[in-house]
Amino acid sequence: MSKKIKKQIKKSMPLLIIFSLLWSTMAIGLVFNFDFSFYDLSLNRPEALADVATTTVSVLNASPYFTVGPFEQPFSTNTSPINVGGDITFTAKAQDPELDNYYLLVCGDDTGQANNGGAPSCTGEPFCVSGATGTGASSTCTYTGISDPGGETDVWYAYVCDAHATEAACTLASQGSGDGGSPFYVNHAPTISLVTTSDNNKAPGGTFTVQITATDTDVNLADTIYFDICGTNSWASTTHCAVQLCQATSTIQGGATTTTCQFTDTAPTPDQNYTYFAYIRDWHDFAGTNNGTSTYYTIVNVAPSITSVMLHGGINIEPNIKGAAEVTATTTAVVTDNNGCADLANATSSIYWSNATNLENCTADDNNCYQMTTVECAQTSGSCTGVTDSNAIYICTTTIAFHAVPTDVGTWTATNWLAGLKGIDNNGAFGVGTTTTGVELIAAAALDVDQSGIDYGTMNAGNDTGDNNATTTIVNYGNTPIDTTVQAQDDMKSGSYFILATQQEWSLTNFTWGTGTDLASSSVSIDIDVLINRPTNQTDVTDDLYWGLGLPVTTHSGDYTGTTTFSVVMDMDGNWN
């Protein structure tokens, strides 16, 4: 049989062709089934019938492919970087040959891989992966909370992958192109390194200077840094301070920068330290590290000031005479404290004659100087309304002695009475103010006679008192020098009998009857220059008037009485001290 076959093959098909067909079959995976029919030529009939060859091939899953992108959305650039900790979105569009859904995968290195039946992943540094996206549709994924790459750019690799159950596949990595391509640009936050109050310790209403030092590691471009100084620990990179004190800007390209800003306090402000807070951001509104760094500025204590000092309400003072209740006099003033009226502790005051030694600092003397302590001074209720009020009204009260120096008449008409008030704060600082316009202290002339009567004792008709005088003591009860007038209101009478008033004589010194001055009739008053000076204290200032009487021989026996009136006369030529 083998010889016959060999012979037939040799006759029908060259051996070279047979080997070529066999080699082709092996190379392309085709399987040919040969069914040789051999003819017995001698018998002229076929030995085999014709047959067919079945062609087969196994086609693997094909990966999707980019049709648009990938690219950043929006593009990051040197002038528009992404803040560390921020987000960046990647966009692409892809087709899948088998119309499968696809995924967009972005890695920080070229380590993307497909996963059978699921989303792809990065075996190295994952950035983001999209959800399943229909073929031909756009897909996005977002890298959130961008890590600091250490530099100012970060490379990325994008893939589109399917989720084939057994043969999942990804494209080769793509890094996009142009501004939207890898790498993306990264912006680093500036850092506050130092905050100080370089010009500090100011009075209320003063201007303070804050000095801030900041650093920035980015060097590609000069960065503008914005500084905010806030009165409270409340700030946002877009809305800035809830309570703004001052702002400043500075430019930095790597390294450090120092700048200042100023703010002015609004009085009244209590004396104490006030905390403030520093915040910075760069020109990409990236909030700085160490934001909220705090320090303080100091409002110092200031002395109060005194205005609107008024003595006795601007009304003249009219003292009472000796023996009567002393008249009340007051000093009022507005006390201003720029640390706030609540800072005020108390006040003192003085009411003084304008010729008094040391004026408002005069030594207390009821004649010309009245000093009022904190006990006599009080803040008017309701005059200090709260922390935003710098003013309070104080009133100080004293009484004026009867002998205080008068200024409306007499020697001292070129003078007047004034007042001063000292406002004291809770640190002991004080201010003093005085009246700009004084008032008059009114002269009050008055007298009193110490004795209840002029007693001549017991006498015989036809006799006189000789040099055994009766005495009346006249006391100055006012604040001026005085004289007196005397007037017999009637004759001395005993029933229907009388002794004429002119039988009485008077003198400023002891005398013998017959040498004195007759008392005038009851219808006439006599001015007597008794020379009683103005009192300067509570000690009585007096003068004596001496009296004598002569009786006619016809005088009827009996007890005689009469009335003599003493009236005060202001002695304009007297001693006003």
Secondary structure, 3 states (H helix, E strand, C coil): CHHHHHHHHHHHCCHHHHHHHHHHHHHHCCCCCCCCCCEECCCCEECCCCCCCCCCCCCCCCCCEEEEEEEEECCCCCCCCEECCCCEEEEEEEECCCCCCEEEEEECCCCEEEECCEEEEECCCEEEECCCECCCCEEEEEECCCCCCCCCEECCEEEEECCCCCCCCECCCECCCHHHCCCEEEECCCEEEEEEEEECCECCCCEEEEEEEEEECCCCCCEEEEEEEECCCCEECCCEECCEEEEEEEEECCEEEEEEEEEECCCCCCCEEEEEEEEEEECCCCECECCCEEEEEEECCCCCEEEEEEEHHHCCECCCCCCCCCEEEEEEEEEECCCCHHHEEEEEEEEEECCCCCHHHCCCECCCEEEECHHHEEECCCCCCCCCCCEEEEEEEEEECCCCCCCCCHHHCCCCEEEEEEEEECCCCEEEEECCCCECECCCCCEEECCCCCCCCCCCCCCECCCCCEEEEEEECCCCCEEEEEEECCCEEECCEEECHHHEEEECCCCCCCCCEECCCCCCCEEEEEEECCCCCCCCCEEEEEEEEECCCCCCCCCCECCEEEEEEECCCCCCC
